[in-house]
Amino acid sequence: MSGRQGGKLKPLKAPKKTNKELDEDDLAFKQKQKEEAAAKKAAIEKLKGKKK
């Protein structure tokens, strides 16, 4: 008895996406996210320091 008879076949793996060029807006957005994450981490550390 064979495994798959009829029905819809699974598609093959999708081709790898090409490395798109990042424009200035994308770079600025990523930089802003990094800064916000660093500020959030610093605020959390500050709060943890006060509890001790």
All heavy atoms as atom14 arrays in JSON, in Angstrom:
{
  "sequence": "MSGRQGGKLKPLKAPKKTNKELDEDDLAFKQKQKEEAAAKKAAIEKLKGKKK",
  "atom14_mask": [
    [1, 1, 1, 1, 1, 1, 1, 1, 0, 0, 0, 0, 0, 0],
    [1, 1, 1, 1, 1, 1, 0, 0, 0, 0, 0, 0, 0, 0],
    [1, 1, 1, 1, 0, 0, 0, 0, 0, 0, 0, 0, 0, 0],
    [1, 1, 1, 1, 1, 1, 1, 1, 1, 1, 1, 0, 0, 0],
    [1, 1, 1, 1, 1, 1, 1, 1, 1, 0, 0, 0, 0, 0],
    [1, 1, 1, 1, 0, 0, 0, 0, 0, 0, 0, 0, 0, 0],
    [1, 1, 1, 1, 0, 0, 0, 0, 0, 0, 0, 0, 0, 0],
    [1, 1, 1, 1, 1, 1, 1, 1, 1, 0, 0, 0, 0, 0],
    [1, 1, 1, 1, 1, 1, 1, 1, 0, 0, 0, 0, 0, 0],
    [1, 1, 1, 1, 1, 1, 1, 1, 1, 0, 0, 0, 0, 0],
    [1, 1, 1, 1, 1, 1, 1, 0, 0, 0, 0, 0, 0, 0],
    [1, 1, 1, 1, 1, 1, 1, 1, 0, 0, 0, 0, 0, 0],
    [1, 1, 1, 1, 1, 1, 1, 1, 1, 0, 0, 0, 0, 0],
    [1, 1, 1, 1, 1, 0, 0, 0, 0, 0, 0, 0, 0, 0],
    [1, 1, 1, 1, 1, 1, 1, 0, 0, 0, 0, 0, 0, 0],
    [1, 1, 1, 1, 1, 1, 1, 1, 1, 0, 0, 0, 0, 0],
    [1, 1, 1, 1, 1, 1, 1, 1, 1, 0, 0, 0, 0, 0],
    [1, 1, 1, 1, 1, 1, 1, 0, 0, 0, 0, 0, 0, 0],
    [1, 1, 1, 1, 1, 1, 1, 1, 0, 0, 0, 0, 0, 0],
    [1, 1, 1, 1, 1, 1, 1, 1, 1, 0, 0, 0, 0, 0],
    [1, 1, 1, 1, 1, 1, 1, 1, 1, 0, 0, 0, 0, 0],
    [1, 1, 1, 1, 1, 1, 1, 1, 0, 0, 0, 0, 0, 0],
    [1, 1, 1, 1, 1, 1, 1, 1, 0, 0, 0, 0, 0, 0],
    [1, 1, 1, 1, 1, 1, 1, 1, 1, 0, 0, 0, 0, 0],
    [1, 1, 1, 1, 1, 1, 1, 1, 0, 0, 0, 0, 0, 0],
    [1, 1, 1, 1, 1, 1, 1, 1, 0, 0, 0, 0, 0, 0],
    [1, 1, 1, 1, 1, 1, 1, 1, 0, 0, 0, 0, 0, 0],
    [1, 1, 1, 1, 1, 0, 0, 0, 0, 0, 0, 0, 0, 0],
    [1, 1, 1, 1, 1, 1, 1, 1, 1, 1, 1, 0, 0, 0],
    [1, 1, 1, 1, 1, 1, 1, 1, 1, 0, 0, 0, 0, 0],
    [1, 1, 1, 1, 1, 1, 1, 1, 1, 0, 0, 0, 0, 0],
    [1, 1, 1, 1, 1, 1, 1, 1, 1, 0, 0, 0, 0, 0],
    [1, 1, 1, 1, 1, 1, 1, 1, 1, 0, 0, 0, 0, 0],
    [1, 1, 1, 1, 1, 1, 1, 1, 1, 0, 0, 0, 0, 0],
    [1, 1, 1, 1, 1, 1, 1, 1, 1, 0, 0, 0, 0, 0],
    [1, 1, 1, 1, 1, 1, 1, 1, 1, 0, 0, 0, 0, 0],
    [1, 1, 1, 1, 1, 0, 0, 0, 0, 0, 0, 0, 0, 0],
    [1, 1, 1, 1, 1, 0, 0, 0, 0, 0, 0, 0, 0, 0],
    [1, 1, 1, 1, 1, 0, 0, 0, 0, 0, 0, 0, 0, 0],
    [1, 1, 1, 1, 1, 1, 1, 1, 1, 0, 0, 0, 0, 0],
    [1, 1, 1, 1, 1, 1, 1, 1, 1, 0, 0, 0, 0, 0],
    [1, 1, 1, 1, 1, 0, 0, 0, 0, 0, 0, 0, 0, 0],
    [1, 1, 1, 1, 1, 0, 0, 0, 0, 0, 0, 0, 0, 0],
    [1, 1, 1, 1, 1, 1, 1, 1, 0, 0, 0, 0, 0, 0],
    [1, 1, 1, 1, 1, 1, 1, 1, 1, 0, 0, 0, 0, 0],
    [1, 1, 1, 1, 1, 1, 1, 1, 1, 0, 0, 0, 0, 0],
    [1, 1, 1, 1, 1, 1, 1, 1, 0, 0, 0, 0, 0, 0],
    [1, 1, 1, 1, 1, 1, 1, 1, 1, 0, 0, 0, 0, 0],
    [1, 1, 1, 1, 0, 0, 0, 0, 0, 0, 0, 0, 0, 0],
    [1, 1, 1, 1, 1, 1, 1, 1, 1, 0, 0, 0, 0, 0],
    [1, 1, 1, 1, 1, 1, 1, 1, 1, 0, 0, 0, 0, 0],
    [1, 1, 1, 1, 1, 1, 1, 1, 1, 0, 0, 0, 0, 0]
  ],
  "atom14_positions": [
    [[0.84, -1.18, 0.0], [0.0, 0.0, 0.0], [0.89, 1.25, 0.0], [1.76, 1.4, 0.85], [-0.86, -0.02, 1.27], [-2.07, 0.82, 1.18], [-3.13, 0.35, 2.57], [-3.98, 1.85, 2.76], [0.0, 0.0, 0.0], [0.0, 0.0, 0.0], [0.0, 0.0, 0.0], [0.0, 0.0, 0.0], [0.0, 0.0, 0.0], [0.0, 0.0, 0.0]],
    [[0.69, 2.15, -0.95], [1.53, 3.34, -1.03], [1.03, 4.4, -0.05], [-0.13, 4.42, 0.32], [1.55, 3.88, -2.46], [0.26, 4.23, -2.85], [0.0, 0.0, 0.0], [0.0, 0.0, 0.0], [0.0, 0.0, 0.0], [0.0, 0.0, 0.0], [0.0, 0.0, 0.0], [0.0, 0.0, 0.0], [0.0, 0.0, 0.0], [0.0, 0.0, 0.0]],
    [[1.93, 5.28, 0.31], [1.64, 6.28, 1.35], [0.64, 7.34, 0.96], [-0.37, 7.52, 1.61], [0.0, 0.0, 0.0], [0.0, 0.0, 0.0], [0.0, 0.0, 0.0], [0.0, 0.0, 0.0], [0.0, 0.0, 0.0], [0.0, 0.0, 0.0], [0.0, 0.0, 0.0], [0.0, 0.0, 0.0], [0.0, 0.0, 0.0], [0.0, 0.0, 0.0]],
    [[0.9, 8.05, -0.15], [0.01, 9.16, -0.5], [-0.64, 8.88, -1.84], [0.03, 8.84, -2.85], [0.81, 10.46, -0.59], [1.43, 10.86, 0.72], [2.11, 12.19, 0.56], [1.29, 13.17, 1.25], [1.19, 14.43, 0.93], [1.85, 14.9, -0.09], [0.43, 15.24, 1.61], [0.0, 0.0, 0.0], [0.0, 0.0, 0.0], [0.0, 0.0, 0.0]],
    [[-1.9, 8.74, -1.82], [-2.64, 8.53, -3.06], [-3.62, 9.68, -3.21], [-4.43, 9.93, -2.32], [-3.41, 7.21, -2.99], [-2.55, 5.98, -3.04], [-2.14, 5.67, -4.48], [-2.9, 5.9, -5.4], [-0.95, 5.14, -4.63], [0.0, 0.0, 0.0], [0.0, 0.0, 0.0], [0.0, 0.0, 0.0], [0.0, 0.0, 0.0], [0.0, 0.0, 0.0]],
    [[-3.53, 10.38, -4.32], [-4.47, 11.46, -4.58], [-4.28, 12.62, -3.62], [-3.35, 12.68, -2.85], [0.0, 0.0, 0.0], [0.0, 0.0, 0.0], [0.0, 0.0, 0.0], [0.0, 0.0, 0.0], [0.0, 0.0, 0.0], [0.0, 0.0, 0.0], [0.0, 0.0, 0.0], [0.0, 0.0, 0.0], [0.0, 0.0, 0.0], [0.0, 0.0, 0.0]],
    [[-5.19, 13.55, -3.69], [-5.12, 14.69, -2.8], [-4.09, 15.72, -3.28], [-3.44, 15.56, -4.31], [0.0, 0.0, 0.0], [0.0, 0.0, 0.0], [0.0, 0.0, 0.0], [0.0, 0.0, 0.0], [0.0, 0.0, 0.0], [0.0, 0.0, 0.0], [0.0, 0.0, 0.0], [0.0, 0.0, 0.0], [0.0, 0.0, 0.0], [0.0, 0.0, 0.0]],
    [[-3.95, 16.75, -2.53], [-3.07, 17.85, -2.91], [-1.66, 17.56, -2.39], [-1.47, 17.22, -1.23], [-3.61, 19.13, -2.29], [-3.01, 20.39, -2.81], [-3.79, 21.6, -2.26], [-3.26, 22.86, -2.86], [-3.96, 24.02, -2.33], [0.0, 0.0, 0.0], [0.0, 0.0, 0.0], [0.0, 0.0, 0.0], [0.0, 0.0, 0.0], [0.0, 0.0, 0.0]],
    [[-0.67, 17.72, -3.26], [0.71, 17.5, -2.86], [1.25, 18.71, -2.13], [0.85, 19.84, -2.4], [1.58, 17.22, -4.09], [1.26, 15.96, -4.86], [2.15, 15.88, -6.09], [1.47, 14.73, -4.01], [0.0, 0.0, 0.0], [0.0, 0.0, 0.0], [0.0, 0.0, 0.0], [0.0, 0.0, 0.0], [0.0, 0.0, 0.0], [0.0, 0.0, 0.0]],
    [[2.17, 18.47, -1.21], [2.8, 19.58, -0.51], [3.72, 20.31, -1.48], [4.41, 19.68, -2.28], [3.65, 19.06, 0.65], [2.89, 18.75, 1.89], [3.87, 18.46, 3.01], [3.18, 18.39, 4.34], [4.14, 18.15, 5.41], [0.0, 0.0, 0.0], [0.0, 0.0, 0.0], [0.0, 0.0, 0.0], [0.0, 0.0, 0.0], [0.0, 0.0, 0.0]],
    [[3.78, 21.62, -1.39], [4.71, 22.35, -2.26], [6.15, 22.13, -1.8], [6.41, 21.81, -0.64], [4.3, 23.81, -2.06], [3.63, 23.85, -0.74], [2.99, 22.49, -0.56], [0.0, 0.0, 0.0], [0.0, 0.0, 0.0], [0.0, 0.0, 0.0], [0.0, 0.0, 0.0], [0.0, 0.0, 0.0], [0.0, 0.0, 0.0], [0.0, 0.0, 0.0]],
    [[7.07, 22.28, -2.71], [8.48, 22.17, -2.37], [8.88, 23.35, -1.51], [8.13, 24.32, -1.38], [9.32, 22.12, -3.64], [9.05, 20.93, -4.56], [9.85, 21.08, -5.84], [9.39, 19.64, -3.87], [0.0, 0.0, 0.0], [0.0, 0.0, 0.0], [0.0, 0.0, 0.0], [0.0, 0.0, 0.0], [0.0, 0.0, 0.0], [0.0, 0.0, 0.0]],
    [[10.07, 23.29, -0.93], [10.54, 24.4, -0.11], [10.56, 25.67, -0.94], [10.91, 25.66, -2.11], [11.96, 24.13, 0.39], [12.04, 23.13, 1.51], [13.45, 23.06, 2.02], [13.56, 22.13, 3.2], [14.95, 22.04, 3.68], [0.0, 0.0, 0.0], [0.0, 0.0, 0.0], [0.0, 0.0, 0.0], [0.0, 0.0, 0.0], [0.0, 0.0, 0.0]],
    [[10.21, 26.76, -0.29], [10.22, 28.06, -0.98], [11.66, 28.47, -1.23], [12.56, 28.18, -0.43], [9.53, 29.1, -0.12], [0.0, 0.0, 0.0], [0.0, 0.0, 0.0], [0.0, 0.0, 0.0], [0.0, 0.0, 0.0], [0.0, 0.0, 0.0], [0.0, 0.0, 0.0], [0.0, 0.0, 0.0], [0.0, 0.0, 0.0], [0.0, 0.0, 0.0]],
    [[11.92, 29.11, -2.34], [13.29, 29.56, -2.62], [13.72, 30.61, -1.58], [12.89, 31.34, -1.05], [13.2, 30.18, -4.01], [11.76, 30.5, -4.2], [11.0, 29.5, -3.39], [0.0, 0.0, 0.0], [0.0, 0.0, 0.0], [0.0, 0.0, 0.0], [0.0, 0.0, 0.0], [0.0, 0.0, 0.0], [0.0, 0.0, 0.0], [0.0, 0.0, 0.0]],
    [[15.02, 30.64, -1.3], [15.53, 31.59, -0.33], [15.29, 33.01, -0.83], [15.43, 33.29, -2.01], [17.02, 31.38, -0.09], [17.32, 30.12, 0.67], [18.77, 30.04, 1.01], [19.05, 28.8, 1.83], [20.46, 28.72, 2.21], [0.0, 0.0, 0.0], [0.0, 0.0, 0.0], [0.0, 0.0, 0.0], [0.0, 0.0, 0.0], [0.0, 0.0, 0.0]],
    [[14.92, 33.88, 0.09], [14.69, 35.26, -0.27], [16.03, 35.95, -0.5], [17.0, 35.7, 0.2], [13.92, 35.99, 0.83], [12.52, 35.46, 1.02], [11.77, 36.22, 2.08], [10.38, 35.64, 2.24], [9.64, 36.32, 3.29], [0.0, 0.0, 0.0], [0.0, 0.0, 0.0], [0.0, 0.0, 0.0], [0.0, 0.0, 0.0], [0.0, 0.0, 0.0]],
    [[16.06, 36.81, -1.48], [17.3, 37.54, -1.76], [17.49, 38.63, -0.72], [16.52, 39.15, -0.16], [17.26, 38.17, -3.16], [16.12, 39.04, -3.22], [17.14, 37.12, -4.24], [0.0, 0.0, 0.0], [0.0, 0.0, 0.0], [0.0, 0.0, 0.0], [0.0, 0.0, 0.0], [0.0, 0.0, 0.0], [0.0, 0.0, 0.0], [0.0, 0.0, 0.0]],
    [[18.73, 38.94, -0.46], [19.01, 40.01, 0.49], [18.67, 41.34, -0.16], [19.38, 41.79, -1.06], [20.49, 39.99, 0.9], [20.82, 38.8, 1.75], [19.94, 38.22, 2.38], [22.07, 38.41, 1.79], [0.0, 0.0, 0.0], [0.0, 0.0, 0.0], [0.0, 0.0, 0.0], [0.0, 0.0, 0.0], [0.0, 0.0, 0.0], [0.0, 0.0, 0.0]],
    [[17.58, 41.92, 0.29], [17.18, 43.19, -0.3], [18.02, 44.31, 0.28], [18.49, 44.23, 1.42], [15.7, 43.45, -0.08], [15.3, 43.68, 1.37], [13.86, 44.06, 1.48], [13.55, 44.38, 2.94], [12.26, 44.96, 3.1], [0.0, 0.0, 0.0], [0.0, 0.0, 0.0], [0.0, 0.0, 0.0], [0.0, 0.0, 0.0], [0.0, 0.0, 0.0]],
    [[18.21, 45.31, -0.5], [18.97, 46.47, -0.04], [18.1, 47.25, 0.95], [16.95, 47.52, 0.69], [19.34, 47.36, -1.23], [20.33, 46.72, -2.17], [21.69, 46.5, -1.54], [22.13, 47.35, -0.74], [22.3, 45.46, -1.82], [0.0, 0.0, 0.0], [0.0, 0.0, 0.0], [0.0, 0.0, 0.0], [0.0, 0.0, 0.0], [0.0, 0.0, 0.0]],
    [[18.69, 47.59, 2.07], [17.96, 48.36, 3.07], [18.11, 49.84, 2.75], [19.22, 50.33, 2.56], [18.5, 48.08, 4.47], [18.36, 46.65, 4.97], [19.02, 46.52, 6.33], [16.9, 46.26, 5.07], [0.0, 0.0, 0.0], [0.0, 0.0, 0.0], [0.0, 0.0, 0.0], [0.0, 0.0, 0.0], [0.0, 0.0, 0.0], [0.0, 0.0, 0.0]],
    [[16.99, 50.53, 2.66], [17.09, 51.96, 2.41], [17.23, 52.7, 3.74], [17.23, 52.11, 4.81], [15.92, 52.47, 1.57], [14.58, 52.25, 2.26], [14.58, 51.72, 3.38], [13.55, 52.59, 1.66], [0.0, 0.0, 0.0], [0.0, 0.0, 0.0], [0.0, 0.0, 0.0], [0.0, 0.0, 0.0], [0.0, 0.0, 0.0], [0.0, 0.0, 0.0]],
    [[17.37, 54.0, 3.66], [17.64, 54.8, 4.86], [16.52, 54.7, 5.88], [16.76, 54.72, 7.08], [17.87, 56.26, 4.46], [19.13, 56.46, 3.65], [19.29, 57.89, 3.18], [18.52, 58.76, 3.63], [20.19, 58.11, 2.36], [0.0, 0.0, 0.0], [0.0, 0.0, 0.0], [0.0, 0.0, 0.0], [0.0, 0.0, 0.0], [0.0, 0.0, 0.0]],
    [[15.28, 54.6, 5.39], [14.15, 54.5, 6.33], [14.23, 53.22, 7.14], [14.0, 53.23, 8.36], [12.82, 54.54, 5.57], [12.56, 55.9, 4.94], [13.12, 56.9, 5.43], [11.8, 55.95, 3.95], [0.0, 0.0, 0.0], [0.0, 0.0, 0.0], [0.0, 0.0, 0.0], [0.0, 0.0, 0.0], [0.0, 0.0, 0.0], [0.0, 0.0, 0.0]],
    [[14.58, 52.11, 6.48], [14.69, 50.84, 7.2], [15.81, 50.9, 8.23], [15.66, 50.43, 9.36], [14.96, 49.7, 6.22], [13.75, 49.36, 5.36], [12.62, 49.68, 5.77], [13.94, 48.79, 4.28], [0.0, 0.0, 0.0], [0.0, 0.0, 0.0], [0.0, 0.0, 0.0], [0.0, 0.0, 0.0], [0.0, 0.0, 0.0], [0.0, 0.0, 0.0]],
    [[16.94, 51.47, 7.84], [18.07, 51.56, 8.76], [17.72, 52.45, 9.96], [18.06, 52.12, 11.1], [19.3, 52.11, 8.03], [19.88, 51.18, 6.96], [21.0, 51.87, 6.22], [20.38, 49.88, 7.57], [0.0, 0.0, 0.0], [0.0, 0.0, 0.0], [0.0, 0.0, 0.0], [0.0, 0.0, 0.0], [0.0, 0.0, 0.0], [0.0, 0.0, 0.0]],
    [[17.04, 53.55, 9.71], [16.65, 54.44, 10.79], [15.67, 53.74, 11.73], [15.77, 53.86, 12.96], [16.02, 55.71, 10.23], [0.0, 0.0, 0.0], [0.0, 0.0, 0.0], [0.0, 0.0, 0.0], [0.0, 0.0, 0.0], [0.0, 0.0, 0.0], [0.0, 0.0, 0.0], [0.0, 0.0, 0.0], [0.0, 0.0, 0.0], [0.0, 0.0, 0.0]],
    [[14.73, 52.97, 11.16], [13.76, 52.25, 11.97], [14.45, 51.22, 12.85], [14.15, 51.1, 14.05], [12.72, 51.58, 11.06], [11.69, 50.79, 11.79], [10.71, 51.42, 12.54], [11.7, 49.41, 11.75], [9.76, 50.7, 13.23], [10.75, 48.67, 12.42], [9.77, 49.32, 13.17], [0.0, 0.0, 0.0], [0.0, 0.0, 0.0], [0.0, 0.0, 0.0]],
    [[15.39, 50.47, 12.28], [16.09, 49.45, 13.06], [16.91, 50.09, 14.18], [16.97, 49.57, 15.29], [16.99, 48.61, 12.15], [16.19, 47.66, 11.29], [17.07, 46.71, 10.55], [16.22, 45.8, 9.69], [16.63, 44.44, 9.76], [0.0, 0.0, 0.0], [0.0, 0.0, 0.0], [0.0, 0.0, 0.0], [0.0, 0.0, 0.0], [0.0, 0.0, 0.0]],
    [[17.55, 51.23, 13.88], [18.34, 51.93, 14.89], [17.43, 52.4, 16.02], [17.78, 52.28, 17.2], [19.07, 53.11, 14.25], [19.94, 53.87, 15.22], [21.09, 53.04, 15.76], [21.57, 52.13, 15.1], [21.52, 53.34, 16.96], [0.0, 0.0, 0.0], [0.0, 0.0, 0.0], [0.0, 0.0, 0.0], [0.0, 0.0, 0.0], [0.0, 0.0, 0.0]],
    [[16.25, 52.91, 15.67], [15.31, 53.38, 16.68], [14.86, 52.23, 17.57], [14.75, 52.37, 18.79], [14.11, 54.04, 16.0], [13.13, 54.67, 16.95], [12.0, 55.36, 16.21], [10.98, 55.93, 17.16], [9.82, 56.49, 16.48], [0.0, 0.0, 0.0], [0.0, 0.0, 0.0], [0.0, 0.0, 0.0], [0.0, 0.0, 0.0], [0.0, 0.0, 0.0]],
    [[14.6, 51.07, 16.96], [14.2, 49.89, 17.75], [15.28, 49.48, 18.73], [15.01, 49.14, 19.88], [13.88, 48.73, 16.83], [12.51, 48.82, 16.19], [12.17, 47.56, 15.42], [13.04, 46.95, 14.8], [10.91, 47.18, 15.44], [0.0, 0.0, 0.0], [0.0, 0.0, 0.0], [0.0, 0.0, 0.0], [0.0, 0.0, 0.0], [0.0, 0.0, 0.0]],
    [[16.55, 49.52, 18.27], [17.66, 49.15, 19.15], [17.74, 50.11, 20.33], [17.95, 49.7, 21.48], [18.98, 49.17, 18.38], [19.19, 47.97, 17.5], [20.55, 48.04, 16.84], [20.76, 46.9, 15.88], [22.09, 46.97, 15.24], [0.0, 0.0, 0.0], [0.0, 0.0, 0.0], [0.0, 0.0, 0.0], [0.0, 0.0, 0.0], [0.0, 0.0, 0.0]],
    [[17.59, 51.4, 20.06], [17.65, 52.39, 21.12], [16.52, 52.21, 22.12], [16.73, 52.31, 23.33], [17.62, 53.8, 20.53], [18.88, 54.15, 19.77], [18.75, 55.46, 19.0], [17.67, 56.09, 19.05], [19.75, 55.84, 18.36], [0.0, 0.0, 0.0], [0.0, 0.0, 0.0], [0.0, 0.0, 0.0], [0.0, 0.0, 0.0], [0.0, 0.0, 0.0]],
    [[15.31, 51.94, 21.62], [14.18, 51.73, 22.52], [14.38, 50.48, 23.37], [14.06, 50.47, 24.56], [12.89, 51.62, 21.72], [12.42, 52.94, 21.14], [11.18, 52.81, 20.28], [10.7, 51.68, 20.08], [10.7, 53.85, 19.81], [0.0, 0.0, 0.0], [0.0, 0.0, 0.0], [0.0, 0.0, 0.0], [0.0, 0.0, 0.0], [0.0, 0.0, 0.0]],
    [[14.93, 49.43, 22.78], [15.17, 48.2, 23.54], [16.22, 48.44, 24.63], [16.07, 47.95, 25.76], [15.62, 47.09, 22.6], [0.0, 0.0, 0.0], [0.0, 0.0, 0.0], [0.0, 0.0, 0.0], [0.0, 0.0, 0.0], [0.0, 0.0, 0.0], [0.0, 0.0, 0.0], [0.0, 0.0, 0.0], [0.0, 0.0, 0.0], [0.0, 0.0, 0.0]],
    [[17.25, 49.21, 24.3], [18.28, 49.51, 25.29], [17.71, 50.35, 26.42], [18.02, 50.12, 27.6], [19.45, 50.22, 24.62], [0.0, 0.0, 0.0], [0.0, 0.0, 0.0], [0.0, 0.0, 0.0], [0.0, 0.0, 0.0], [0.0, 0.0, 0.0], [0.0, 0.0, 0.0], [0.0, 0.0, 0.0], [0.0, 0.0, 0.0], [0.0, 0.0, 0.0]],
    [[16.86, 51.32, 26.09], [16.25, 52.17, 27.12], [15.33, 51.34, 28.02], [15.31, 51.52, 29.24], [15.48, 53.3, 26.46], [0.0, 0.0, 0.0], [0.0, 0.0, 0.0], [0.0, 0.0, 0.0], [0.0, 0.0, 0.0], [0.0, 0.0, 0.0], [0.0, 0.0, 0.0], [0.0, 0.0, 0.0], [0.0, 0.0, 0.0], [0.0, 0.0, 0.0]],
    [[14.59, 50.43, 27.42], [13.68, 49.58, 28.19], [14.47, 48.69, 29.14], [14.12, 48.53, 30.31], [12.85, 48.74, 27.23], [11.76, 47.94, 27.87], [10.92, 47.24, 26.83], [9.82, 46.43, 27.47], [9.0, 45.73, 26.49], [0.0, 0.0, 0.0], [0.0, 0.0, 0.0], [0.0, 0.0, 0.0], [0.0, 0.0, 0.0], [0.0, 0.0, 0.0]],
    [[15.56, 48.13, 28.64], [16.4, 47.26, 29.46], [17.0, 48.05, 30.63], [17.04, 47.57, 31.76], [17.5, 46.65, 28.6], [18.34, 45.62, 29.32], [19.33, 44.97, 28.39], [20.16, 43.95, 29.11], [21.16, 43.32, 28.24], [0.0, 0.0, 0.0], [0.0, 0.0, 0.0], [0.0, 0.0, 0.0], [0.0, 0.0, 0.0], [0.0, 0.0, 0.0]],
    [[17.45, 49.27, 30.34], [18.03, 50.11, 31.39], [16.98, 50.46, 32.44], [17.27, 50.46, 33.65], [18.6, 51.38, 30.78], [0.0, 0.0, 0.0], [0.0, 0.0, 0.0], [0.0, 0.0, 0.0], [0.0, 0.0, 0.0], [0.0, 0.0, 0.0], [0.0, 0.0, 0.0], [0.0, 0.0, 0.0], [0.0, 0.0, 0.0], [0.0, 0.0, 0.0]],
    [[15.75, 50.73, 32.02], [14.69, 51.05, 32.96], [14.37, 49.85, 33.85], [14.15, 50.0, 35.06], [13.44, 51.5, 32.2], [0.0, 0.0, 0.0], [0.0, 0.0, 0.0], [0.0, 0.0, 0.0], [0.0, 0.0, 0.0], [0.0, 0.0, 0.0], [0.0, 0.0, 0.0], [0.0, 0.0, 0.0], [0.0, 0.0, 0.0], [0.0, 0.0, 0.0]],
    [[14.36, 48.67, 33.27], [14.1, 47.46, 34.05], [15.2, 47.24, 35.08], [14.94, 46.92, 36.24], [13.94, 46.24, 33.11], [12.64, 46.37, 32.32], [13.96, 44.94, 33.9], [12.47, 45.33, 31.24], [0.0, 0.0, 0.0], [0.0, 0.0, 0.0], [0.0, 0.0, 0.0], [0.0, 0.0, 0.0], [0.0, 0.0, 0.0], [0.0, 0.0, 0.0]],
    [[16.44, 47.43, 34.65], [17.57, 47.26, 35.58], [17.49, 48.28, 36.72], [17.78, 47.98, 37.87], [18.9, 47.4, 34.84], [19.2, 46.24, 33.91], [19.35, 44.92, 34.64], [19.92, 44.89, 35.75], [18.87, 43.9, 34.1], [0.0, 0.0, 0.0], [0.0, 0.0, 0.0], [0.0, 0.0, 0.0], [0.0, 0.0, 0.0], [0.0, 0.0, 0.0]],
    [[17.07, 49.5, 36.38], [16.95, 50.55, 37.39], [15.88, 50.18, 38.41], [16.07, 50.37, 39.62], [16.6, 51.87, 36.7], [16.6, 53.06, 37.6], [16.33, 54.33, 36.8], [16.29, 55.56, 37.69], [15.96, 56.76, 36.93], [0.0, 0.0, 0.0], [0.0, 0.0, 0.0], [0.0, 0.0, 0.0], [0.0, 0.0, 0.0], [0.0, 0.0, 0.0]],
    [[14.76, 49.64, 37.93], [13.7, 49.23, 38.85], [14.14, 48.08, 39.73], [13.82, 48.02, 40.91], [12.44, 48.83, 38.07], [11.66, 49.98, 37.42], [10.54, 49.43, 36.56], [11.12, 50.9, 38.47], [0.0, 0.0, 0.0], [0.0, 0.0, 0.0], [0.0, 0.0, 0.0], [0.0, 0.0, 0.0], [0.0, 0.0, 0.0], [0.0, 0.0, 0.0]],
    [[14.87, 47.14, 39.17], [15.35, 46.0, 39.95], [16.33, 46.47, 41.01], [16.35, 45.93, 42.13], [16.04, 44.97, 39.04], [15.07, 44.16, 38.23], [15.8, 43.12, 37.41], [14.85, 42.28, 36.59], [15.56, 41.28, 35.77], [0.0, 0.0, 0.0], [0.0, 0.0, 0.0], [0.0, 0.0, 0.0], [0.0, 0.0, 0.0], [0.0, 0.0, 0.0]],
    [[17.13, 47.47, 40.68], [18.11, 47.99, 41.65], [17.45, 48.65, 42.84], [17.94, 48.57, 43.96], [0.0, 0.0, 0.0], [0.0, 0.0, 0.0], [0.0, 0.0, 0.0], [0.0, 0.0, 0.0], [0.0, 0.0, 0.0], [0.0, 0.0, 0.0], [0.0, 0.0, 0.0], [0.0, 0.0, 0.0], [0.0, 0.0, 0.0], [0.0, 0.0, 0.0]],
    [[16.31, 49.32, 42.63], [15.63, 50.01, 43.72], [14.97, 49.05, 44.7], [14.83, 49.34, 45.87], [14.55, 50.96, 43.16], [15.13, 52.21, 42.56], [14.04, 53.17, 42.17], [14.6, 54.47, 41.64], [13.57, 55.43, 41.3], [0.0, 0.0, 0.0], [0.0, 0.0, 0.0], [0.0, 0.0, 0.0], [0.0, 0.0, 0.0], [0.0, 0.0, 0.0]],
    [[14.55, 47.88, 44.22], [13.86, 46.91, 45.08], [14.79, 46.27, 46.1], [14.36, 45.8, 47.12], [13.17, 45.85, 44.23], [11.97, 46.38, 43.5], [11.24, 45.29, 42.75], [10.02, 45.83, 42.04], [9.31, 44.81, 41.29], [0.0, 0.0, 0.0], [0.0, 0.0, 0.0], [0.0, 0.0, 0.0], [0.0, 0.0, 0.0], [0.0, 0.0, 0.0]],
    [[16.08, 46.22, 45.79], [17.02, 45.52, 46.69], [17.39, 46.32, 47.86], [17.25, 47.2, 48.38], [18.3, 45.16, 45.93], [18.07, 44.05, 44.95], [19.34, 43.67, 44.27], [19.12, 42.52, 43.31], [20.31, 42.14, 42.63], [0.0, 0.0, 0.0], [0.0, 0.0, 0.0], [0.0, 0.0, 0.0], [0.0, 0.0, 0.0], [0.0, 0.0, 0.0]]
  ]
}
